[in-house]
């Protein structure tokens, strides 16, 4: 029988900080859920619970529609820290 791999249990960062509501205008709060190319990362990678992952997804989609966060970054554009652009 094959042995099961043991992974480190990931904890929801938003549950630990007791976040009740995610505002789409707060890009610093949402950056834990986005990859370097501004894609939404899945729960298995971030460790978010279902409730906070759904809230983050809705907030990210609203921020994209309001042009606070870009939809994607092309491969040709190399951005070291994309959240520096948001702070300007």
Backbone as a chain_set.jsonl record, in Angstrom:
{"seq": "XXXXXXXXXXXXXXXXXXXXXXXXXXXXXXXXXXXXXXXXXXXXXXXXXXXXXXXXXXXXXXXXXXXXXXXXXXXXXXXXXXXXXXXX", "coords": {"N": [[0.821, -1.186, 0.0], [0.481, 2.205, -0.756], [2.026, 4.921, 0.878], [0.466, 7.693, 2.45], [0.946, 11.086, 1.693], [2.096, 13.503, 3.956], [0.992, 16.615, 4.607], [1.592, 19.984, 5.587], [-0.724, 21.539, 7.677], [-2.713, 24.108, 6.523], [-3.711, 27.333, 7.539], [-6.423, 29.611, 7.694], [-5.763, 32.9, 6.944], [-7.401, 35.042, 7.211], [-9.334, 34.258, 9.048], [-7.788, 34.072, 11.346], [-7.11, 36.754, 11.757], [-9.609, 37.695, 12.208], [-11.468, 38.727, 10.231], [-14.377, 40.181, 9.122], [-15.592, 41.361, 6.955], [-14.649, 41.954, 3.614], [-13.322, 44.601, 1.962], [-13.484, 45.859, -1.293], [-11.857, 47.929, -2.026], [-9.562, 47.808, -0.568], [-6.655, 46.882, -1.417], [-4.342, 45.851, -0.324], [-5.163, 43.979, 1.536], [-6.209, 42.022, -0.09], [-4.069, 40.994, -1.477], [-2.898, 38.625, -0.614], [-4.344, 36.601, -1.711], [-3.99, 36.75, -4.393], [-1.996, 35.894, -7.266], [1.342, 36.499, -8.657], [0.773, 37.341, -11.184], [-1.694, 38.426, -10.971], [-3.774, 36.568, -10.781], [-6.469, 34.727, -9.325], [-5.754, 32.809, -6.577], [-6.144, 29.326, -5.738], [-7.978, 27.712, -3.014], [-6.573, 25.573, -1.925], [-3.945, 26.293, -2.117], [-3.698, 28.779, -0.823], [-4.852, 28.35, 1.658], [-7.159, 29.367, 2.666], [-10.4, 29.49, 4.244], [-13.644, 28.325, 3.14], [-15.617, 30.308, 3.321], [-14.168, 32.765, 3.545], [-12.665, 32.62, 1.21], [-14.634, 32.829, -0.757], [-15.562, 35.418, -0.168], [-13.24, 36.883, -0.725], [-12.928, 36.363, -3.451], [-15.188, 37.625, -4.57], [-14.65, 40.273, -3.792], [-12.252, 40.745, -5.186], [-13.106, 40.536, -7.837], [-14.831, 42.714, -7.945], [-13.006, 44.778, -7.485], [-11.458, 44.556, -9.766], [-13.334, 45.316, -11.702], [-13.659, 47.95, -10.983], [-11.247, 48.954, -11.69], [-9.109, 48.919, -9.896], [-7.475, 46.782, -9.415], [-5.579, 45.104, -11.854], [-6.763, 42.976, -14.565], [-5.133, 40.907, -15.779], [-1.577, 40.408, -16.19], [0.644, 40.782, -18.842], [2.958, 38.363, -20.214], [5.223, 39.479, -21.235], [5.609, 41.858, -19.913], [7.482, 42.457, -17.154], [6.999, 42.512, -13.85], [8.188, 43.248, -10.765], [7.125, 43.708, -8.149], [3.87, 43.847, -8.174], [2.06, 45.23, -6.562], [3.125, 47.628, -5.893], [2.463, 49.314, -7.905], [-0.219, 49.789, -7.453], [-0.259, 51.355, -5.183], [0.419, 53.889, -6.012]], "CA": [[0.0, 0.0, 0.0], [1.247, 3.446, -0.824], [1.865, 5.798, 2.032], [-0.102, 8.997, 2.155], [1.849, 12.206, 1.978], [1.634, 14.352, 5.045], [1.195, 18.02, 4.305], [1.391, 20.911, 6.682], [-2.065, 22.096, 7.692], [-2.726, 25.546, 6.268], [-4.762, 28.014, 8.28], [-6.975, 30.796, 7.038], [-5.191, 34.133, 7.488], [-8.486, 35.965, 7.495], [-9.96, 33.804, 10.296], [-6.88, 34.421, 12.437], [-7.221, 38.196, 12.007], [-11.036, 37.929, 12.475], [-12.02, 39.602, 9.207], [-15.805, 39.932, 8.912], [-15.98, 41.884, 5.642], [-13.521, 42.356, 2.784], [-13.648, 45.731, 1.113], [-12.788, 45.74, -2.585], [-10.924, 49.042, -2.173], [-8.355, 47.507, 0.207], [-5.859, 45.963, -2.228], [-3.332, 45.209, 0.518], [-5.803, 42.822, 2.161], [-6.489, 41.015, -1.11], [-2.869, 40.532, -2.172], [-2.558, 37.257, -0.212], [-5.141, 35.685, -2.511], [-3.623, 36.918, -5.796], [-0.649, 35.487, -7.67], [2.126, 37.622, -9.171], [0.15, 37.79, -12.426], [-3.029, 38.868, -10.574], [-4.785, 35.523, -10.881], [-6.974, 34.314, -8.023], [-5.169, 31.525, -6.202], [-7.141, 28.427, -5.152], [-7.972, 27.513, -1.567], [-5.573, 24.585, -1.503], [-2.642, 26.964, -2.047], [-3.711, 29.878, 0.14], [-5.271, 27.878, 2.974], [-8.35, 30.081, 3.109], [-11.617, 28.703, 4.416], [-14.58, 28.543, 2.032], [-16.301, 31.592, 3.518], [-13.277, 33.878, 3.222], [-12.28, 32.518, -0.197], [-15.74, 33.402, -1.531], [-15.553, 36.866, 0.039], [-12.078, 37.427, -1.433], [-13.206, 36.274, -4.886], [-16.143, 38.692, -4.91], [-13.959, 41.56, -3.641], [-11.278, 40.874, -6.276], [-13.846, 40.795, -9.07], [-15.317, 44.098, -7.867], [-11.841, 45.657, -7.631], [-11.096, 44.527, -11.181], [-14.316, 46.114, -12.443], [-13.42, 49.351, -10.637], [-9.897, 49.253, -12.181], [-8.148, 49.025, -8.801], [-6.561, 45.67, -9.672], [-5.689, 44.715, -13.267], [-7.24, 41.612, -14.799], [-3.935, 40.083, -15.902], [-0.368, 41.074, -16.656], [1.204, 39.985, -19.928], [4.231, 37.714, -19.915], [6.317, 40.335, -21.676], [5.824, 42.85, -18.864], [7.995, 41.849, -15.939], [6.752, 43.379, -12.712], [8.742, 42.613, -9.577], [6.092, 43.78, -7.127], [2.754, 44.543, -8.818], [1.286, 46.033, -5.63], [3.688, 48.979, -5.848], [1.72, 50.087, -8.899], [-1.508, 50.14, -6.873], [-0.064, 52.392, -4.181], [0.704, 55.197, -6.605]], "C": [[0.868, 1.254, 0.0], [0.976, 4.3, 0.408], [1.292, 7.135, 1.601], [0.908, 10.076, 2.515], [1.242, 13.059, 3.085], [1.995, 15.795, 4.716], [0.966, 18.849, 5.563], [-0.001, 21.509, 6.574], [-1.978, 23.602, 7.505], [-3.923, 26.162, 6.993], [-5.183, 29.277, 7.533], [-6.425, 32.047, 7.724], [-6.282, 35.106, 7.905], [-9.246, 35.561, 8.763], [-9.101, 34.184, 11.495], [-6.964, 35.906, 12.779], [-8.663, 38.641, 12.194], [-11.638, 38.96, 11.522], [-13.484, 39.219, 8.982], [-16.249, 40.352, 7.517], [-14.722, 42.296, 4.899], [-13.975, 43.47, 1.85], [-12.841, 45.632, -0.171], [-11.768, 46.845, -2.781], [-9.608, 48.812, -1.429], [-7.531, 46.452, -0.525], [-4.801, 45.243, -1.401], [-3.889, 43.968, 1.203], [-5.989, 41.684, 1.167], [-5.234, 40.417, -1.735], [-2.44, 39.126, -1.768], [-3.261, 36.225, -1.086], [-4.789, 35.766, -3.991], [-2.207, 36.429, -6.067], [0.09, 36.707, -8.22], [1.587, 38.139, -10.494], [-1.313, 38.16, -12.218], [-4.119, 37.836, -10.845], [-5.221, 35.141, -9.468], [-6.424, 32.924, -7.711], [-6.216, 30.646, -5.526], [-6.955, 28.253, -3.647], [-6.874, 26.566, -1.115], [-4.18, 25.186, -1.42], [-2.607, 28.049, -0.977], [-4.062, 29.419, 1.543], [-6.49, 28.59, 3.502], [-9.512, 29.115, 3.325], [-12.586, 29.094, 3.287], [-15.226, 29.92, 2.125], [-15.414, 32.765, 3.096], [-12.783, 33.815, 1.781], [-13.374, 33.103, -1.083], [-15.789, 34.92, -1.393], [-14.403, 37.519, -0.72], [-12.312, 37.424, -2.936], [-14.14, 37.381, -5.329], [-15.46, 40.054, -4.835], [-12.952, 41.79, -4.763], [-11.984, 41.191, -7.582], [-14.406, 42.216, -9.091], [-14.171, 45.083, -8.055], [-11.356, 45.678, -9.071], [-12.054, 45.383, -12.0], [-14.134, 47.603, -12.174], [-12.019, 49.813, -11.031], [-8.906, 49.534, -11.059], [-7.064, 47.968, -8.963], [-6.695, 45.308, -11.148], [-6.19, 43.275, -13.406], [-6.077, 40.647, -14.911], [-2.766, 40.964, -16.322], [0.224, 40.186, -17.731], [2.549, 39.398, -19.523], [5.413, 38.592, -20.281], [6.643, 41.403, -20.639], [6.302, 42.134, -17.615], [7.825, 42.865, -14.821], [7.246, 42.653, -11.474], [7.707, 42.58, -8.468], [4.91, 44.541, -7.702], [1.948, 45.419, -7.884], [1.91, 47.4, -5.396], [2.971, 49.887, -6.819], [0.417, 50.596, -8.291], [-1.36, 51.3, -5.891], [0.138, 53.787, -4.741], [-0.521, 56.026, -6.788]], "O": [[1.88, 1.32, 0.698], [-0.148, 4.382, 0.903], [1.597, 7.64, 0.521], [1.623, 9.98, 3.513], [0.035, 13.293, 3.128], [3.168, 16.138, 4.567], [0.238, 18.45, 6.472], [-0.413, 21.938, 5.497], [-1.262, 24.288, 8.233], [-5.005, 25.576, 7.045], [-4.387, 29.91, 6.839], [-6.596, 32.233, 8.929], [-6.106, 35.894, 8.834], [-9.751, 36.427, 9.479], [-9.624, 34.573, 12.539], [-6.897, 36.28, 13.95], [-8.925, 39.837, 12.326], [-12.242, 39.941, 11.954], [-13.789, 38.064, 8.684], [-17.177, 39.768, 6.958], [-13.829, 42.915, 5.477], [-14.896, 43.295, 1.053], [-11.643, 45.349, -0.135], [-10.886, 46.713, -3.629], [-8.643, 49.546, -1.64], [-7.693, 45.257, -0.277], [-4.405, 44.13, -1.748], [-3.156, 43.004, 1.426], [-5.932, 40.513, 1.543], [-5.326, 39.424, -2.457], [-1.688, 38.486, -2.504], [-2.804, 35.087, -1.184], [-5.244, 34.932, -4.773], [-1.327, 36.533, -5.212], [-0.456, 37.81, -8.25], [1.906, 39.259, -10.892], [-2.086, 38.205, -13.175], [-5.265, 38.199, -11.11], [-4.432, 35.224, -8.526], [-6.606, 31.984, -8.484], [-7.084, 31.155, -4.817], [-5.915, 28.6, -3.088], [-6.307, 26.74, -0.037], [-3.318, 24.649, -0.725], [-1.593, 28.219, -0.299], [-3.623, 30.026, 2.519], [-6.832, 28.436, 4.674], [-9.599, 28.07, 2.682], [-12.362, 30.073, 2.576], [-15.365, 30.615, 1.118], [-15.861, 33.656, 2.373], [-12.508, 34.856, 1.185], [-13.077, 33.797, -2.056], [-16.027, 35.63, -2.37], [-14.572, 38.593, -1.297], [-11.938, 38.374, -3.624], [-13.908, 38.012, -6.36], [-15.66, 40.897, -5.709], [-12.811, 42.915, -5.243], [-11.512, 42.025, -8.355], [-14.45, 42.85, -10.145], [-14.339, 46.111, -8.711], [-10.889, 46.711, -9.55], [-11.623, 46.102, -12.901], [-14.422, 48.429, -13.039], [-11.64, 50.947, -10.738], [-7.963, 50.303, -11.245], [-5.89, 48.216, -8.687], [-7.814, 45.214, -11.652], [-6.059, 42.466, -12.488], [-6.045, 39.648, -14.191], [-2.943, 42.105, -16.75], [0.301, 38.97, -17.559], [3.195, 39.886, -18.596], [6.489, 38.461, -19.698], [7.797, 41.809, -20.495], [5.588, 41.288, -17.075], [8.427, 43.938, -14.841], [6.773, 41.56, -11.165], [7.442, 41.519, -7.903], [4.934, 45.771, -7.721], [1.209, 46.284, -8.355], [1.289, 48.254, -4.763], [2.875, 51.093, -6.592], [-0.007, 51.714, -8.582], [-2.255, 52.139, -5.788], [0.037, 54.768, -4.005], [-0.436, 57.153, -7.276]]}, "num_chains": 1, "name": "protein.A"}
